[in-house]
Amino acid sequence: MLRKIQKLMKDWTFIYHDNTKTVLDLPHTWNAIDGQDGGNDYWRGTCSYEKNFKKPEFDSEKEQVYLQFHGVNASARVVLNGKEVCTHDGGYSTFRKDVTELLEAENHLLVYVDNSVNTKVYPQKADFTFYGGIYRDVELLTVSKNHFELDYYGGQGICVTPEVIGSDAKIRVQTWNNAPEGTVKVTLLDAEGNAVAEADGTDTTIEVKNVHLWDGVKDPYLYTVKAELFVNGEIADGVVTNCGVRYFKFDPDTGFYLNGRPYNLHGVSRHQDFKGIGNAITKEHHERDMELIREVGANTIRLAHYQHDQYFYDLCDEKGIVAWAEIPYITVHMDGGRENTISQMKELIVQNYNHASIICWAISNEISLQGVTEDLLENHRILNDLIHRMDKSRVSAMANLFMLETDSPLVSIPDIRGYNLYYGWYVGEMEDNDTFFDQFHKEHPDTVIGLTEYGADSVITLQSPKPQKGDYTESYMAVYHEHMLEMISKRP
């Protein structure tokens, strides 16, 4: 379209906390090694990244330049040519700022990155590494001064909401821009790039006859929505987004339905790191993860426990994966962290609203480790209400610690909920998983519940002809999985 993107990935100077300097390319994390050695003593604190770059070519009368980051963990302070550009708390989402007036012929960019222990930015306690660093792309985005909204929680200024009516669909397209006299044209394209329908306006609905549904792994069909902004009869800006048309529901007795038919969800929980490089991964690593996940037959992914890279959500759309999206409100509730949970949820929804794969926005994971307080409950109610205000087409969700009482007021806040069960590993026996779900459904027959985590740790080199709980053998893990798969198959 009309936008220009310049990557800022090469030749950064990384300054470690001991003032050691290293020239490197992004993506990068300083915890790639100590964050994976199992000691849980990896270094957390503030480091900095510096880069010099030339002023991009643009028409200062008609264009402006944004500096955007797609992932800096966990807090960032950005300084350009000695002037603070912005700060951002939250290590998994996109943020950007207009830097047009700060640009010089030669520019010096300084980014302070902080993954220190604190009491306001999530996550702070969990069983995964909070890698510090600039681990996703950094870019200069040049756009017309008249453009679609870029200053609202890292979004693109477009929301696409499909509604299926029989064999047809209505697709509502809402856009926001900064041109008072501008007009917007919306075009729907099929998978071959042919125009299917057009409409005008910032809040318009396209009707599609005999719509081709996004139908999971069987047929993940995607349309494309193109929005163009015109000012004085000339095109000023454009945005493009994928659009998958589908509908779904949950039934407490019979499970999940996609496009009107039962669609049992069997999948995995995915983190965004690889051995030796931490979370500083590339598109090839995302693709490898998806290949492995599809290889085991999964049709759903829980994107744990934070916002993932846009490219992986795109892969979920393209491969027909049903996705659970969540924020890193995890393990321990912090009284001073409420505003951070709100901002991270807003970013998650605004930046990912158009992904057909996503069916729910999850509030928290195992947040009751240190008990359920009124402040924790209020935080959850606020987030639950926020989800329903921002997105009426999906459901709210949360994953509960297996020790949380099933009659806790926390359980009933979201639309759907899961339990992370580890009977047969940490406590109890494998059969206790079966008993838990049967008893829960008996006591709460109208409540939708799922299994959001289970597992047994193992070391691949350890084998046993008589595997037992707690022996860390691959043999026991295999027995455990076999039992759980049978249990799951009997309970949709």
Solvent accessible surface area in square Angstrom, and as a share of the most:
residue,aa,sasa,rsa
1,M,121,0.54
2,L,80,0.40
3,R,46,0.17
4,K,99,0.42
5,I,100,0.51
6,Q,71,0.32
7,K,107,0.45
8,L,3,0.01
9,M,27,0.12
10,K,127,0.54
11,D,98,0.51
12,W,0,0.00
13,T,35,0.20
14,F,14,0.06
15,I,22,0.11
16,Y,56,0.21
17,H,84,0.38
18,D,83,0.43
19,N,116,0.59
20,T,74,0.43
21,K,139,0.59
22,T,66,0.38
23,V,107,0.62
24,L,28,0.14
25,D,67,0.35
26,L,11,0.05
27,P,36,0.23
28,H,35,0.16
29,T,7,0.04
30,W,23,0.08
31,N,0,0.00
32,A,18,0.14
33,I,130,0.66
34,D,40,0.21
35,G,10,0.10
36,Q,66,0.30
37,D,93,0.48
38,G,77,0.74
39,G,46,0.44
40,N,133,0.68
41,D,112,0.58
42,Y,23,0.09
43,W,70,0.25
44,R,55,0.20
45,G,7,0.07
46,T,65,0.38
47,C,4,0.02
48,S,13,0.08
49,Y,0,0.00
50,E,48,0.21
51,K,24,0.10
52,N,107,0.55
53,F,15,0.06
54,K,138,0.59
55,K,88,0.37
56,P,17,0.11
57,E,158,0.71
58,F,38,0.16
59,D,61,0.32
60,S,68,0.44
61,E,141,0.63
62,K,139,0.59
63,E,34,0.15
64,Q,23,0.10
65,V,0,0.00
66,Y,3,0.01
67,L,2,0.01
68,Q,7,0.03
69,F,2,0.01
70,H,43,0.19
71,G,0,0.00
72,V,1,0.01
73,N,1,0.01
74,A,10,0.08
75,S,21,0.13
76,A,5,0.04
77,R,97,0.36
78,V,0,0.00
79,V,17,0.10
80,L,1,0.00
81,N,36,0.18
82,G,69,0.66
83,K,125,0.53
84,E,99,0.44
85,V,15,0.08
86,C,24,0.14
87,T,84,0.49
88,H,22,0.10
89,D,52,0.27
90,G,0,0.00
91,G,0,0.00
92,Y,7,0.03
93,S,6,0.04
94,T,10,0.06
95,F,16,0.07
96,R,21,0.08
97,K,90,0.38
98,D,59,0.31
99,V,1,0.00
100,T,18,0.10
101,E,162,0.73
102,L,43,0.21
103,L,15,0.07
104,E,93,0.42
105,A,76,0.59
106,E,105,0.47
107,N,4,0.02
108,H,69,0.31
109,L,0,0.00
110,L,27,0.14
111,V,0,0.00
112,Y,70,0.27
113,V,0,0.00
114,D,46,0.24
115,N,2,0.01
116,S,32,0.21
117,V,112,0.64
118,N,47,0.24
119,T,102,0.60
120,K,113,0.48
121,V,2,0.01
122,Y,3,0.01
123,P,6,0.04
124,Q,31,0.14
125,K,102,0.43
126,A,29,0.22
127,D,138,0.71
128,F,31,0.13
129,T,23,0.13
130,F,8,0.03
131,Y,12,0.05
132,G,0,0.00
133,G,0,0.00
134,I,0,0.00
135,Y,2,0.01
136,R,17,0.06
137,D,46,0.24
138,V,0,0.00
139,E,9,0.04
140,L,2,0.01
141,L,4,0.02
142,T,6,0.03
143,V,1,0.01
144,S,25,0.16
145,K,86,0.36
146,N,50,0.25
147,H,5,0.02
148,F,0,0.00
149,E,51,0.23
150,L,1,0.00
151,D,97,0.50
152,Y,113,0.43
153,Y,74,0.28
154,G,12,0.11
155,G,4,0.03
156,Q,81,0.36
157,G,9,0.09
158,I,11,0.06
159,C,26,0.16
160,V,7,0.04
161,T,32,0.18
162,P,27,0.17
163,E,100,0.45
164,V,28,0.16
165,I,86,0.44
166,G,74,0.71
167,S,73,0.47
168,D,38,0.20
169,A,2,0.02
170,K,81,0.34
171,I,0,0.00
172,R,105,0.38
173,V,0,0.00
174,Q,38,0.17
175,T,5,0.03
176,W,118,0.41
177,N,39,0.20
178,N,73,0.38
179,A,8,0.06
180,P,129,0.81
181,E,142,0.64
182,G,19,0.18
183,T,87,0.51
184,V,4,0.02
185,K,66,0.28
186,V,0,0.00
187,T,7,0.04
188,L,0,0.00
189,L,33,0.16
190,D,26,0.13
191,A,59,0.46
192,E,133,0.60
193,G,48,0.46
194,N,85,0.44
195,A,69,0.53
196,V,66,0.38
197,A,24,0.19
198,E,103,0.46
199,A,19,0.15
200,D,113,0.58
201,G,28,0.27
202,T,64,0.37
203,D,81,0.42
204,T,17,0.10
205,T,68,0.40
206,I,4,0.02
207,E,109,0.49
208,V,7,0.04
209,K,144,0.61
210,N,122,0.63
211,V,16,0.09
212,H,75,0.33
213,L,44,0.22
214,W,1,0.00
215,D,20,0.10
216,G,0,0.00
217,V,50,0.29
218,K,153,0.65
219,D,49,0.26
220,P,38,0.24
221,Y,35,0.13
222,L,27,0.14
223,Y,10,0.04
224,T,31,0.18
225,V,0,0.00
226,K,50,0.21
227,A,0,0.00
228,E,24,0.11
229,L,0,0.00
230,F,55,0.23
231,V,25,0.14
232,N,141,0.72
233,G,66,0.64
234,E,126,0.57
235,I,65,0.33
236,A,14,0.11
237,D,1,0.00
238,G,2,0.02
239,V,9,0.05
240,V,80,0.46
241,T,22,0.13
242,N,48,0.25
243,C,3,0.02
244,G,4,0.04
245,V,0,0.00
246,R,18,0.06
247,Y,95,0.36
248,F,35,0.15
249,K,113,0.48
250,F,47,0.19
251,D,43,0.22
252,P,48,0.30
253,D,93,0.48
254,T,63,0.37
255,G,11,0.11
256,F,9,0.04
257,Y,36,0.14
258,L,1,0.01
259,N,19,0.10
260,G,51,0.49
261,R,79,0.29
262,P,88,0.55
263,Y,20,0.08
264,N,71,0.36
265,L,54,0.27
266,H,83,0.37
267,G,43,0.42
268,V,56,0.32
269,S,53,0.34
270,R,10,0.04
271,H,61,0.27
272,Q,7,0.03
273,D,53,0.27
274,F,51,0.21
275,K,196,0.83
276,G,37,0.36
277,I,59,0.30
278,G,0,0.00
279,N,4,0.02
280,A,12,0.10
281,I,16,0.08
282,T,54,0.31
283,K,118,0.50
284,E,117,0.52
285,H,47,0.21
286,H,7,0.03
287,E,63,0.28
288,R,113,0.41
289,D,22,0.11
290,M,4,0.02
291,E,99,0.45
292,L,74,0.37
293,I,15,0.08
294,R,83,0.30
295,E,136,0.61
296,V,110,0.63
297,G,53,0.51
298,A,4,0.03
299,N,22,0.11
300,T,21,0.12
301,I,1,0.00
302,R,15,0.06
303,L,0,0.00
304,A,0,0.00
305,H,9,0.04
306,Y,7,0.03
307,Q,10,0.05
308,H,1,0.00
309,D,27,0.14
310,Q,62,0.28
311,Y,50,0.19
312,F,0,0.00
313,Y,0,0.00
314,D,42,0.22
315,L,11,0.05
316,C,0,0.00
317,D,1,0.01
318,E,83,0.37
319,K,93,0.39
320,G,0,0.00
321,I,0,0.00
322,V,1,0.00
323,A,0,0.00
324,W,31,0.11
325,A,0,0.00
326,E,0,0.00
327,I,3,0.02
328,P,2,0.01
329,Y,1,0.00
330,I,3,0.02
331,T,15,0.09
332,V,24,0.14
333,H,27,0.12
334,M,22,0.10
335,D,107,0.55
336,G,56,0.54
337,G,0,0.00
338,R,51,0.19
339,E,126,0.56
340,N,12,0.06
341,T,1,0.01
342,I,27,0.14
343,S,35,0.23
344,Q,14,0.06
345,M,0,0.00
346,K,47,0.20
347,E,11,0.05
348,L,0,0.00
349,I,2,0.01
350,V,30,0.18
351,Q,23,0.10
352,N,1,0.00
353,Y,22,0.08
354,N,29,0.15
355,H,15,0.07
356,A,4,0.03
357,S,0,0.00
358,I,0,0.00
359,I,9,0.05
360,C,0,0.00
361,W,0,0.00
362,A,0,0.00
363,I,0,0.00
364,S,0,0.00
365,N,5,0.02
366,E,34,0.15
367,I,3,0.02
368,S,12,0.07
369,L,77,0.38
370,Q,131,0.58
371,G,36,0.34
372,V,55,0.31
373,T,71,0.41
374,E,111,0.50
375,D,44,0.23
376,L,1,0.00
377,L,14,0.07
378,E,72,0.32
379,N,0,0.00
380,H,0,0.00
381,R,100,0.37
382,I,53,0.27
383,L,0,0.00
384,N,16,0.08
385,D,73,0.38
386,L,7,0.03
387,I,0,0.00
388,H,60,0.27
389,R,155,0.57
390,M,50,0.22
391,D,1,0.01
392,K,176,0.75
393,S,49,0.32
394,R,18,0.07
395,V,30,0.17
396,S,0,0.00
397,A,0,0.00
398,M,1,0.00
399,A,0,0.00
400,N,2,0.01
401,L,17,0.08
402,F,28,0.11
403,M,120,0.53
404,L,11,0.05
405,E,112,0.50
406,T,34,0.20
407,D,117,0.60
408,S,13,0.09
409,P,76,0.48
410,L,1,0.00
411,V,7,0.04
412,S,83,0.53
413,I,28,0.14
414,P,4,0.03
415,D,60,0.31
416,I,13,0.07
417,R,14,0.05
418,G,0,0.00
419,Y,0,0.00
420,N,0,0.00
421,L,0,0.00
422,Y,36,0.14
423,Y,42,0.16
424,G,0,0.00
425,W,21,0.07
426,Y,134,0.51
427,V,66,0.38
428,G,30,0.29
429,E,99,0.44
430,M,31,0.14
431,E,96,0.43
432,D,50,0.26
433,N,0,0.00
434,D,27,0.14
435,T,86,0.50
436,F,28,0.12
437,F,21,0.09
438,D,73,0.38
439,Q,85,0.38
440,F,4,0.02
441,H,63,0.28
442,K,156,0.66
443,E,91,0.41
444,H,50,0.22
445,P,71,0.45
446,D,128,0.66
447,T,34,0.20
448,V,27,0.16
449,I,39,0.20
450,G,30,0.29
451,L,50,0.25
452,T,19,0.11
453,E,33,0.15
454,Y,60,0.23
455,G,13,0.12
456,A,10,0.08
457,D,75,0.39
458,S,40,0.26
459,V,69,0.40
460,I,128,0.65
461,T,111,0.65
462,L,79,0.39
463,Q,106,0.47
464,S,31,0.20
465,P,135,0.85
466,K,165,0.70
467,P,41,0.26
468,Q,124,0.55
469,K,83,0.35
470,G,41,0.40
471,D,45,0.23
472,Y,102,0.39
473,T,9,0.05
474,E,56,0.25
475,S,22,0.14
476,Y,13,0.05
477,M,53,0.24
478,A,44,0.34
479,V,60,0.35
480,Y,0,0.00
481,H,67,0.30
482,E,113,0.51
483,H,36,0.16
484,M,0,0.00
485,L,106,0.53
486,E,96,0.43
487,M,5,0.02
488,I,39,0.20
489,S,78,0.50
490,K,132,0.56
491,R,74,0.27
492,P,90,0.57
